[in-house]
Amino acid sequence: MSRRLRRLPALLLPIALATTLVACGDEGGDNGGSSSGEALHGIAVTGDVGKAPKVEWNGELDVDDTATEVVTEGDGEEVADGDQVVANIWIGNGTTQEKAYSTYDDKQPQTVPVSDSLSPVFKDALLDQTVGSRVAVTTTAEEAFGEAGNAQMGIGNKDTVLLVVDLMEKSVVLDGPEGDEQEAPAWAPELTTDGDKITGLDFSKAPEPDGKLKSATLIQGEGDVVEKGQTITVNYVGQVYGGKEPFDESYSGEPASFAIGVGQVVPGWDKTLVGQKVGSRVVMALPPKWGYGSKGNPQAGIKGTDTLYFVADILAAS
């Protein structure tokens, strides 16, 4: 999601970090499997799905393109385009034979939207695989991370990469809010739309903000209740009271995924969205202390006295 909504710096991967989730991938798959097949160039990847893999290198990894191999095949649901997957990810530098990154270190699997916003290397490791599987990918740094490689992981642009992914869980991401429409409160701005997309907020009939944190459900979803620590996927629009256009929105691109209730986003979102149901559309009014505080967010054109209005469609939670 946009840095304007986040309170954290950019993360390591082109996908959003989730808080710790209970691994609920298939327990009946061929856990404890191992592989050192052709795609892995003799590298042995062993261990149980859901636990950090043991990797035995076969010297320096020398590859020119991307190859994928299923190390352990789970018997859970198949992952389709548009799904959201909870995955543990291990990345090694094939040139130095050193671990570069692992979600197992902090016990924080990632929630990954399987969409075109994901790097093709990562998407290919997930799409059409089954929950409970362990998938290994060998590739170049350029294919995985772009021309510059990934300096934060210690992977140079000429290095090679081993990626090991454990698919723990999946959930379907809704195309939009689903449920019963509710009457909007008098304080809420009107929505401007283009088809199913929200393009902005109209404050012409909305009263001036009163300094209180406010929220209301415009569409009451029928899905599960969002719990603190879950990763949610939303479409959203944010606009300063009286502003002529949004300072941030996702409807023109891909939905955003992030952990809720744990400080990854502005505090008004954590306070408001925990307890809502998947499928809901929620409107929020956030005074400064529930947004960016007295310093505001100059990069987004937000002053320390501005009240922020958001509309968020909750499309998934896991």
Long-range contacts (C-beta under 8 A, 24 or more apart in sequence): 1-250, 1-256, 1-257, 1-258, 1-265, 2-248, 2-250, 2-256, 3-299, 4-238, 4-247, 4-248, 4-297, 4-299, 4-300, 5-236, 5-238, 5-248, 5-256, 5-265, 5-266, 5-269, 6-258, 6-264, 6-265, 7-263, 7-264, 7-265, 7-266, 8-264, 12-101, 12-150, 12-152, 12-153, 13-89, 13-101, 13-110, 13-122, 14-117, 14-118, 14-119, 14-122, 15-110, 15-111, 15-112, 15-113, 15-118, 15-122, 15-257, 16-110, 16-111, 16-112, 16-231, 16-256, 16-257, 16-258, 17-108, 17-110, 17-258, 17-259, 17-264, 18-86, 18-108, 18-109, 18-110, 18-111, 18-231, 18-257, 18-259, 18-318, 19-108, 19-229, 19-230, 19-231, 19-259, 19-262, 20-107, 20-108, 20-109, 20-229, 21-86, 21-109, 21-111, 21-168, 21-169, 21-229, 21-230, 21-231, 21-318, 23-50, 23-86, 23-88, 23-109, 23-168, 23-169, 24-168, 24-169, 25-49, 25-50, 25-74, 25-76, 25-131, 25-132, 25-166, 25-167, 25-168, 25-169, 26-74, 26-75, 26-76, 26-130, 26-131, 26-132, 27-132, 28-75, 28-132, 29-72, 29-73, 29-74, 29-75, 29-76, 29-130, 29-132, 29-133, 30-72, 30-73, 30-74, 31-72, 32-72, 33-71, 33-72, 33-73, 33-134, 34-71, 35-69, 35-70, 35-71, 35-72, 35-136, 37-69, 38-67, 38-69, 39-67, 39-68, 39-69, 39-136, 39-137, 39-138, 40-67, 40-69, 40-136, 40-138, 40-162, 41-138, 43-136, 43-138, 43-162, 45-71, 45-134, 45-136, 45-164, 49-74, 49-132, 49-133, 49-134, 49-166, 50-88, 50-166, 50-168, 51-104, 52-90, 52-102, 52-104, 52-105, 53-90, 53-134, 53-164, 53-166, 55-90, 55-92, 55-99, 55-162, 55-164, 57-92, 57-94, 57-97, 59-97, 60-94, 60-95, 60-97, 60-160, 61-94, 61-95, 61-97, 61-138, 61-160, 61-161, 61-162, 62-94, 62-160, 63-94, 63-138, 63-139, 63-140, 63-160, 64-140, 65-139, 65-140, 65-143, 66-121, 66-124, 66-137, 66-138, 66-139, 66-140, 66-143, 67-137, 67-138, 67-139, 68-124, 68-125, 68-135, 68-136, 68-137, 69-135, 69-136, 69-137, 70-129, 70-133, 70-134, 70-135, 70-136, 71-133, 71-134, 71-135, 71-136, 71-164, 72-132, 72-133, 72-134, 73-130, 73-132, 73-133, 74-129, 74-130, 74-131, 74-132, 74-133, 74-167, 75-130, 75-132, 76-130, 76-131, 76-132, 76-133, 76-167, 76-170, 77-130, 77-131, 77-170, 78-128, 78-129, 78-130, 79-114, 79-126, 79-127, 79-128, 79-129, 79-130, 79-131, 79-167, 79-170, 80-114, 80-127, 80-128, 81-114, 81-115, 81-127, 82-114, 82-115, 82-172, 82-173, 83-113, 83-114, 83-170, 83-171, 83-172, 83-173, 84-111, 84-112, 84-113, 84-114, 84-170, 84-171, 84-172, 84-173, 84-231, 84-233, 84-257, 84-316, 84-318, 85-111, 85-112, 85-114, 85-126, 85-131, 85-167, 85-168, 85-169, 85-170, 86-110, 86-111, 86-112, 86-168, 86-169, 86-170, 86-231, 86-318, 87-111, 87-112, 87-126, 87-165, 87-166, 87-167, 87-168, 88-165, 88-166, 88-168, 89-163, 89-164, 89-165, 89-166, 90-163, 90-164, 90-165, 91-153, 91-155, 91-161, 91-162, 91-163, 91-164, 92-161, 92-162, 92-163, 92-164, 93-153, 93-154, 93-155, 93-159, 93-160, 93-161, 94-138, 94-159, 94-160, 94-161, 94-162, 95-156, 95-158, 95-159, 95-160, 96-154, 96-159, 98-154, 100-150, 100-153, 100-154, 100-155, 100-161, 101-153, 109-168, 111-231, 111-233, 111-257, 111-318, 112-257, 113-173, 113-233, 113-254, 113-255, 113-257, 115-254, 116-254, 117-253, 117-254, 119-144, 119-145, 121-163, 122-163, 122-165, 125-163, 125-165, 126-165, 126-167, 129-167, 130-167, 131-167, 131-168, 131-169, 131-170, 132-167, 133-166, 133-167, 134-164, 134-165, 134-166, 134-167, 135-164, 135-165, 135-167, 136-162, 136-163, 136-164, 136-165, 137-161, 137-162, 137-163, 137-164, 137-165, 138-162, 138-163, 139-163, 169-318, 170-318, 171-316, 171-317, 171-318, 172-316, 173-233, 173-255, 173-315, 173-316, 174-223, 174-278, 174-279, 174-313, 174-315, 174-316, 175-315, 176-235, 176-313, 176-315, 177-219, 177-221, 177-279, 177-280, 177-281, 177-313, 177-314, 177-315, 178-219, 178-221, 178-222, 178-223, 178-279, 179-219, 179-220, 179-221, 179-222, 179-277, 179-279, 179-280, 180-219, 180-220, 181-218, 181-219, 182-216, 182-217, 182-218, 182-219, 182-220, 184-216, 184-218, 184-283, 185-214, 185-216, 185-283, 187-214, 187-285, 188-216, 188-218, 188-283, 188-285, 188-309, 189-239, 189-283, 189-309, 191-311, 197-251, 197-252, 198-235, 198-237, 198-249, 198-251, 198-311, 199-237, 199-246, 199-249, 199-251, 200-237, 200-239, 200-245, 200-246, 201-237, 201-239, 201-243, 201-246, 201-309, 201-311, 203-241, 203-242, 203-243, 203-309, 206-241, 208-241, 209-241, 209-285, 209-287, 209-307, 211-287, 211-307, 212-285, 212-287, 213-268, 213-271, 213-272, 213-284, 213-285, 213-286, 213-287, 213-290, 214-284, 214-285, 215-272, 215-282, 215-283, 215-284, 215-285, 216-282, 216-283, 217-276, 217-280, 217-281, 217-282, 218-281, 218-282, 218-283, 218-311, 219-279, 219-280, 219-281, 219-313, 220-277, 220-280, 221-276, 221-277, 221-278, 221-279, 221-280, 221-281, 221-314, 222-277, 222-279, 223-277, 223-278, 223-279, 223-280, 223-314, 223-317, 224-277, 224-278, 224-317, 225-275, 225-276, 225-277, 226-260, 226-273, 226-274, 226-275, 226-276, 226-277, 226-278, 226-314, 226-317, 227-261, 227-274, 227-317, 228-260, 228-261, 228-262, 228-274, 229-259, 229-260, 229-261, 229-262, 230-259, 230-260, 230-261, 230-317, 230-318, 231-257, 231-258, 231-259, 231-260, 231-317, 231-318, 232-257, 232-258, 232-259, 232-260, 232-273, 232-278, 232-314, 232-315, 232-316, 232-317, 233-257, 233-314, 233-315, 233-316, 233-317, 234-273, 234-312, 234-313, 234-314, 234-315, 235-312, 235-313, 235-315, 236-310, 236-311, 236-312, 236-313, 237-310, 237-311, 238-308, 238-309, 238-310, 239-308, 239-309, 239-310, 240-301, 240-302, 240-306, 240-307, 240-308, 240-309, 241-285, 241-306, 241-307, 241-308, 241-309, 247-300, 247-301, 247-302, 248-300, 255-315, 257-316, 260-317, 266-290, 266-291, 266-292, 266-308, 267-291, 268-308, 268-310, 269-310, 269-312, 273-312, 273-314, 276-314, 277-314, 278-314, 278-315, 278-316, 278-317, 279-314, 279-315, 280-313, 280-314, 281-311, 281-312, 281-313, 281-314, 282-311, 282-312, 282-314, 283-309, 283-310, 283-311, 284-308, 284-309, 284-310, 284-311, 284-312, 285-309, 286-310
